[in-house]
């Protein structure tokens, strides 16, 4: 498969596989009394595929905002490829190679799918003329949107809109791709299709951090999983090990989170029912969690 992710001509080579591509050191951020990042530190290497889980309101999307430059931290430093980027805005970080998706896709509705991707190629990666058209075509093909290339984005169904959101992020030529719940709302077969595309992107050497509530999609794809809760990482390691941690299980309100989450549907149907909430106050905890 030819490279689908556009490269930036003249850019210095990226870090080696063992080097840190992204480093967060002591990052903190709050909105009034709501803490979304509490002295967070994180290192992601080139080509890594890292998953992040956590309940609603844990600070996951805010973390992406801090990495991508949409939010400014109140404390701490962020470096990308060894250079400080803490004070750079989102546009500058995008040009350096940090791309992201958003939970709710908002393409240019009146423009075609191809035009949406072409704009991202030209404005994000800096390519022009024939190279930009070739790059846009490759990304449309990679993300399975060839059949919709000439259709207005506003006519797309949910799966195609999710694919277009991914395509627009890829079109900026990222070395680090931030995926924010790209599997949300999709059926299991659709999630599998999207996971295959994400695996192809990672095979091209792009580092990926993937936030997702569809836990089985992460456990089947990532080699490292983090759990974020109230702005703090309470788990970091191999997916099965993290999901087995008592603190992680507690924030999921006692739900049995294990390898059964990525069983085939027929096997999962025969699996024993998960244990009920460990705490008699679980109903109250549920209300609190949903209110965040």
URLIN-V97086 format. One record per residue. N is the residue number from 1. RES is the residue in one small letter. PSI is psi in whole degrees, -180 to 180 (NA if undefined). OMEGA is omega as a letter, one per 30 degrees, with the letter a starting at -180 (NA if undefined). Layout:
# URLIN-V97086
n	res	psi	omega
N	RES	PSI	OMEGA
N	RES	PSI	OMEGA
This chain:
# URLIN-V97086
n	res	psi	omega
1	x	129	l
2	x	156	l
3	x	126	a
4	x	-27	a
5	x	119	a
6	x	146	l
7	x	161	l
8	x	116	l
9	x	134	l
10	x	-7	l
11	x	147	l
12	x	155	l
13	x	149	a
14	x	175	a
15	x	160	l
16	x	168	a
17	x	-26	a
18	x	-9	a
19	x	157	l
20	x	126	l
21	x	-44	l
22	x	135	l
23	x	126	l
24	x	131	a
25	x	113	l
26	x	38	a
27	x	129	l
28	x	147	l
29	x	137	l
30	x	155	l
31	x	97	a
32	x	-123	l
33	x	-5	a
34	x	113	a
35	x	121	l
36	x	-16	l
37	x	123	a
38	x	89	l
39	x	47	a
40	x	140	l
41	x	139	a
42	x	139	l
43	x	130	l
44	x	129	a
45	x	166	l
46	x	132	l
47	x	1	l
48	x	151	l
49	x	104	a
50	x	134	l
51	x	150	l
52	x	128	l
53	x	168	l
54	x	157	a
55	x	166	l
56	x	139	l
57	x	7	a
58	x	-19	a
59	x	13	a
60	x	-52	a
61	x	-33	l
62	x	-36	l
63	x	-43	l
64	x	-40	l
65	x	-37	l
66	x	-40	a
67	x	-42	a
68	x	-16	l
69	x	7	l
70	x	-25	l
71	x	146	l
72	x	131	l
73	x	153	l
74	x	-17	l
75	x	155	l
76	x	174	a
77	x	147	l
78	x	129	l
79	x	146	l
80	x	121	a
81	x	38	l
82	x	-5	a
83	x	141	l
84	x	133	l
85	x	7	a
86	x	-36	a
87	x	6	l
88	x	146	l
89	x	178	a
90	x	-39	a
91	x	-42	l
92	x	-40	l
93	x	-35	l
94	x	-43	a
95	x	-24	l
96	x	-19	l
97	x	22	l
98	x	113	l
99	x	154	a
100	x	157	l
101	x	169	l
102	x	155	a
103	x	-42	l
104	x	109	a
105	x	134	l
106	x	71	l
107	x	172	l
108	x	102	a
109	x	-37	a
110	x	-14	l
111	x	155	l
112	x	167	l
113	x	-47	a
114	x	-42	a
115	x	-39	l
116	x	-45	a
117	x	-39	a
118	x	-42	l
119	x	-43	l
120	x	-39	l
121	x	-50	a
122	x	-39	a
123	x	-28	a
124	x	-52	a
125	x	-15	l
126	x	5	l
127	x	153	l
128	x	165	l
129	x	-136	a
130	x	-42	l
131	x	-36	a
132	x	-38	l
133	x	-40	l
134	x	-42	l
135	x	-43	l
136	x	-41	l
137	x	-42	a
138	x	-39	a
139	x	-40	l
140	x	-41	l
141	x	-45	a
142	x	-39	a
143	x	8	l
144	x	30	a
145	x	12	a
146	x	-41	a
147	x	-21	l
148	x	7	a
149	x	-37	a
150	x	9	l
151	x	144	l
152	x	140	a
153	x	-28	a
154	x	-14	a
155	x	-2	a
156	x	148	l
157	x	178	a
158	x	-48	a
159	x	-45	a
160	x	-34	l
161	x	-39	l
162	x	-42	l
163	x	-39	l
164	x	-39	l
165	x	-43	l
166	x	-42	a
167	x	-42	a
168	x	-37	l
169	x	-43	l
170	x	-31	a
171	x	-19	l
172	x	-4	l
173	x	48	a
174	x	149	l
175	x	-19	l
176	x	124	a
177	x	126	l
178	x	115	a
179	x	118	a
180	x	95	l
181	x	50	a
182	x	-17	a
183	x	-5	a
184	x	131	l
185	x	-2	a
186	x	156	l
187	x	166	l
188	x	-45	l
189	x	-36	l
190	x	-39	l
191	x	-42	l
192	x	-41	l
193	x	-44	a
194	x	-39	l
195	x	-35	l
196	x	-42	l
197	x	-44	a
198	x	-40	l
199	x	-38	l
200	x	-38	l
201	x	-45	l
202	x	-35	l
203	x	-21	l
204	x	4	l
205	x	7	a
206	x	129	l
207	x	142	a
208	x	134	l
209	x	123	a
210	x	114	l
211	x	132	a
212	x	140	l
213	x	-18	l
214	x	86	a
215	x	-38	a
216	x	-26	l
217	x	-38	l
218	x	-47	a
219	x	-25	l
220	x	-15	a
221	x	-38	a
222	x	158	l
223	x	-12	a
224	x	136	a
225	x	136	l
226	x	148	l
227	x	124	a
228	x	132	a
229	x	122	a
230	x	40	l
231	x	11	a
232	x	140	l
233	x	118	l
234	x	2	l
235	x	140	a
236	x	116	l
237	x	-156	l
238	x	141	a
239	x	-49	a
240	x	-38	a
241	x	-41	a
242	x	-44	a
243	x	-17	l
244	x	-8	a
245	x	135	l
246	x	-41	a
247	x	-38	l
248	x	-44	l
249	x	-35	a
250	x	-40	a
251	x	-18	l
252	x	20	l
253	x	40	l
254	x	3	l
255	x	141	l
256	x	104	l
257	x	112	a
258	x	-166	a
259	x	-19	a
260	x	-19	l
261	x	-22	l
262	x	27	l
263	x	153	l
264	x	153	a
265	x	-39	a
266	x	-40	l
267	x	-41	a
268	x	-33	a
269	x	-29	a
270	x	-6	a
271	x	152	l
272	x	152	l
273	x	141	l
274	x	153	l
275	x	151	l
276	x	174	a
277	x	137	a
278	x	-24	a
279	x	139	l
280	x	-13	a
281	x	15	a
282	x	-36	l
283	x	-40	l
284	x	-43	l
285	x	-37	a
286	x	-45	a
287	x	-43	a
288	x	-42	a
289	x	-45	a
290	x	-23	a
291	x	-11	a
292	x	NA	NA
